[in-house]
């Protein structure tokens, strides 16, 4: 069986309107993929940078998958949240990115978006905070009902992933 | 080195290099402590797993640099890339009253591909949960710190920590691996111009 090791970090986030950010992340793979070791989801620390515009999480990712097929190649989805000084959390963005399909070290930038509501909702959000959230988190990485959403752009999440593949050449897979 | 092994059971990873420099705008003196953290399938066969550097002062020119030039040298053997080793660095220095406090924690996986790699590790400190605690910790010199620096190399339990990132440490590592290819592990993209012969059909 072919195996894939995803070893790396959720490095941090940039270009968001406020600091004090954390990220909930997860890896979703299709039915042919089996998780052998490692955590496939988690939540980072909250970082409030002192001197820079970049919020650093340095959250380690170490996952070991066994693959029976190429379909359902793993995808990493992220939700960036902002925590204010009173401890309340509001959603800042959703994003997803496919795990790269070639072995080696990859620097990945995952762009994020957040849903926007009606004019009244945007006005209350300006004063009170908070934002519309997806009822079903699967929509972050699937294209199925996306046409119903209205969204706006938010910042970027940076990842550095090292990929080790095993036995892919035995099955004739070029990557 | 021992001779060529046709059926290896383990692969080896050797990392050598140095903790080069650091940039911390808010500190004047620092020393750092490093340790290599790894999974259960990994064993250190030679080299030092942890150590402490010298005490260094910030340069007074426009570079504002801390230089350690501290050697790192470790060799691992393993049966499984899961638990790939990480380098965990913690920096300490005196505060305004001369008491030693933690200035940053950071971690990075050692690179997986053979060759020379320049790594930049962002450093962060835990912050107190309330303003009053912040004041008492500044006053008493007992800032929040992690009980075990290894916590920064793990994914669990981080969702309740609040940190402040301040500073970077630059590390240079040279990696050599042995027998990873023989065990079937690929760390670089394959050469798609040449078709391998005698290939199993289908997965």
Contacts between the chains, C-beta under 8 A, distances in Angstrom:
chain1	res1	chain2	res2	distance
A	2	B	203	6.9
A	5	B	81	4.4
A	5	B	82	6.5
A	5	B	84	7.6
A	7	B	81	6.7
A	7	B	84	4.7
A	7	B	109	5.6
A	7	B	112	6.6
A	8	B	109	6.4
A	9	B	108	7.1
A	9	B	109	6.9
A	11	B	122	7.8
A	12	B	122	7.1
A	12	B	165	7.9
A	22	B	159	7.1
A	36	B	82	7.7
A	37	B	82	4.7
A	38	B	82	6.5
A	39	B	155	5.3
A	39	B	156	7.1
A	42	B	155	4.7
A	42	B	156	7.3
A	42	B	158	7.5
A	42	B	159	7.4
A	43	B	158	7.1
A	43	B	159	3.6
A	44	B	158	6.0
A	44	B	159	7.0
A	45	B	124	7.8
A	45	B	158	4.6
A	45	B	159	7.1
A	45	B	161	4.4
A	45	B	162	6.8
A	45	B	163	5.2
A	46	B	161	7.2
A	46	B	162	4.5
A	46	B	163	7.0
A	47	B	124	6.3
A	47	B	162	7.9
A	47	B	163	5.3
A	47	B	164	7.3
A	47	B	165	5.4
A	48	B	127	7.2
A	48	B	162	7.1
A	48	B	163	7.5
A	48	B	164	5.4
A	48	B	165	7.8
A	49	B	164	7.0
A	49	B	165	4.7
A	49	B	166	7.4
A	50	B	25	7.9
A	50	B	26	7.0
A	50	B	164	5.2
A	50	B	165	6.5
A	50	B	166	3.9
A	51	B	25	5.4
A	51	B	26	7.7
A	51	B	166	6.0
A	51	B	167	7.9
A	52	B	165	7.1
A	54	B	122	7.8
A	54	B	165	7.9
A	55	B	165	7.0
A	56	B	122	3.9
A	56	B	124	6.0
A	56	B	165	4.2
A	58	B	106	6.2
A	58	B	107	6.0
A	58	B	108	7.4
A	58	B	121	7.6
A	58	B	122	6.2
A	58	B	124	7.5
A	58	B	152	7.0
A	59	B	155	6.2
A	59	B	158	6.5
A	60	B	86	6.6
A	60	B	107	6.8
A	60	B	109	7.1
A	60	B	153	5.9
A	60	B	154	6.8
A	60	B	155	5.5
A	61	B	155	7.2
A	62	B	39	7.5
A	62	B	82	6.3
A	62	B	83	6.6
A	62	B	84	6.5
A	62	B	109	8.0
A	62	B	155	7.8
A	64	B	80	7.6
A	64	B	81	7.4
A	64	B	82	4.5
A	67	B	203	7.9
A	68	B	203	6.2
A	69	B	203	6.0
A	70	B	203	7.9
A	83	B	162	7.6
A	102	B	189	4.1
A	103	B	186	4.5
A	103	B	187	5.3
A	103	B	188	5.9
A	103	B	189	6.1
A	104	B	112	7.8
A	104	B	113	6.0
A	104	B	187	6.3
A	104	B	188	5.4
A	104	B	189	6.1
A	105	B	111	6.5
A	105	B	112	6.8
A	105	B	113	6.1
A	162	B	84	7.6
A	162	B	109	6.5
A	162	B	111	7.1
A	162	B	112	4.4
A	162	B	113	7.8
A	162	B	187	7.8
A	164	B	81	5.0
A	164	B	112	6.0
A	164	B	185	5.3
A	164	B	186	6.9
A	164	B	187	5.5
A	165	B	185	7.3
A	165	B	186	4.6
A	166	B	183	7.6
A	166	B	184	4.7
A	166	B	185	5.1
A	166	B	186	7.2
A	167	B	184	4.7
A	168	B	186	6.5
A	168	B	190	7.5
A	169	B	186	7.1
A	169	B	190	6.0
A	169	B	196	6.0
A	170	B	184	7.0
A	170	B	199	7.4
A	170	B	200	6.2
A	171	B	199	7.5
A	171	B	200	6.1
A	171	B	202	7.6
A	171	B	203	5.0
A	172	B	196	7.1
A	172	B	199	4.3
A	172	B	200	7.1
A	172	B	201	7.6
A	173	B	203	7.9
A	174	B	190	5.7
A	174	B	192	4.5
A	175	B	189	6.6
A	175	B	190	6.3
